[in-house]
Amino acid sequence: MKVIKDSVHDHIAVDGVARALLDTPELQRLRRISQLGTVSLVYPSANHSRFEHSLGVYHLACEALEQLGIEGIQADRIKAAAMVHDVGHGPYSHNVEELIQRRTGRYHDDVHDLLADGEIADVLCDHGLEPDRIADLVAGDGEFGQLVSGELDVDRMDYLVRDAHHTGVPYGAIDHGRLVRELRYVDGQLVLGEGNVQTAESLLVARALMNPTVYSHSVARISKAMLRRATEALLDAGGTDARTLAWMDDAELVVALRECEASHPLVRRLDERRLYKRAIWAEIDDVPGGIIEATHDDLVRFEHEIADRADVPVGHVILDVPSRPSMAESTTRVLVNGEVRQLGHQSPLVDALRSAQYAQWRLGVYSPADERDRVGRAAVDVLGLDIDGPLVSDVRDGLYTTLDHFAE
């Protein structure tokens, strides 16, 4: 057994198959993958890695297994899946995942090929575990996959607390101890026991508050979009290919970006934190539906049209369109009077949080500061935005007020 000191969970005891997995190259690579990507440009202390998060997920999985009375080979499978659940992440975590998926067809939680051979596969087989079954659990398949990837998964419980801890933002604080203690299986469904509607709501509220303050903070989105654009330029220039990119760590990607002429200008801006600014920050009701559902090729075409109309280089316009608001956590299942119910049907908070999420949605158009007025006007015309008054929405309400001021 190995005992590891953790900043969130104090001491984590690692043994069995998890201990053997710990020192594989695939797990150690996660030390060099940042948990929050470019969020450290907003919150300087947000430098924690996917490795420590994986340890936290494993720790909470062990506690959940004890609470649920799951033992033996099935427990070993879940522990292994919890430990390796993030090995499929590319550099800077989710920041370039969309780009990798578009070119390879693989998301980070599809680890079947990765677990099929190599040292992780050797460790799993040495402990009598089938790599395919572990990969299925990582993908959230089956009754026990819900523990690793689902509405009540230990992954979510760890990252909310860990991200809040390292950013210094208090909104991710949840009672993960109670969440784990109240887990139940009812007819193959992972649920929270009686009297825990508020416990489930706390998970929902934490995620809803962390999204605008951390995950979708305007500066985090701008820097993410710049990194994604630089990486796309690297791929288009032949500096690397998407499959090689998927297995780089953060430092390897930065070196490749710096060495490539096509990506160097943007990565230098990121290095020096000379970020693009918001030329447009539009609410969802001001954006035509066709823009929100546009394909990647359509968005590229829009960027070219905006740049042409504003008379700026194409690389000086980045169009950032989030997907429509969604709230998967609202399907969390809780026991109420002996009946399994979805939180969205039980809690009056869900509708309020959905409304808040809708109000927080923004389309962004980013450009260098000295060009953003021209780019903003051009974007309104090209995209058909229904914007009255200033081109850039101040978004000076709620949680954005202090954080936007701090970041800008």
Steps between C-alpha positions, in 0.01 A plus 500: 500500500608857425361799690498831313439841656234690304404867532127419483446155655797504741643146486419261215590132542576329169542124474429200278451563129483878556845498660639310201334741256637805677850479353407414142612758239138565406409603856820696558436698181195648677737689732577711192138560397337798670156436644360838395704586194529874450291589807829575677510820293202611710576324829879471536484220758294272273798289403384162625533198274292213369723269706392632838139510382527131403623421850203687645253314279656169605475600867130588473434183301650295783274674751196445278581131455521453876170682549327293230649171620665421166798270539722258313573510130224754429647740753844458342355582158342821629816604685706447184250694288502789749879514492532494119184692407695804374790333314333582168524876553706701256718799595326778689211264578175610336650805328592320177279192539246619242779545246641152568155341484418669170816356340521160666141423601611422857394669823717486813277242670535251215805314632443155350797525262721653769429218747534225240881491526786670679586504868146570621375194311780293654411613852131432450561154360745420781217571745245292310314801358380527140609831338179521295282479810703773670465720190123442503484621861700814409240570229223468760353181361291267712382508858841561653618742232264753658743532792784603269309702241143606571288761674617384844852400403805537722676684217264797534519492880878531493546757227250747644668501841852488356444776246342723763791433736768589247327802348400637840139528381262376773209403278611140435478404867283189534454244776659216306515292816122502530455448127709183518331376818153541351563311175266206436423260218131456424412270210844555350480879529741703711290730721522710814312366801192646669526857629770608256328729253700791643819293479438448130413867460835597651679311223288675241549846653877452530530407133270787398711754694839364396410519133486881460764575762760244391428267208336759271656817636543740209881512523519121530287471189712749305828329591350157426382622160845643425671175600258301288559729202878478539481121521284484189757713317770257616308204358417676174866591454607138546684570825348183641196278443190464715584154636846611610348815648257293708787340694709813554518660841459874557868585466541299180209683340635842599843415354340383174289817483803722558704322233231525231490827306122478452420462871782704654324843507203372699698287743733795564196707595396224740852479643498874569129518588429750224159355437243591240207707628126465461375672188160338552351340812145422392211345692325195361182686408703734280654216296322331207446130562690408186816651648474289816452181300761590236766244406870563547539573129217754521666674795828519310316655205339757732841590642636559150203719412536704820873548443443604139228749595708642787814508282712306748704180460292183524701384802389809691139379524389212721133404516412309817152344504412276798247223462150564629468497880441157651481365853574128517507517879122558501456130420664403831278242669387528861275290720186686609240308703649175378474602134793576268453847353711723279620816670363711216149375582539545874699818562369852434862615480559325168284736296662804663848367426403421143385862462829624647697277266301632205564860611874436538547357148710723274625490143847648480693661218860576596770711340805712590397798713576765236277326245203395706272792409530425128474127559196546723311705241586253227393205715158654567441531126639160398334301777173692498518571871215693659704732721384843614734753658865410570643218290659336800268393779645602834342207681531695820255293697518219751825310529657650188546846652800446728658227293493685168655803670770283654582320179502796264 
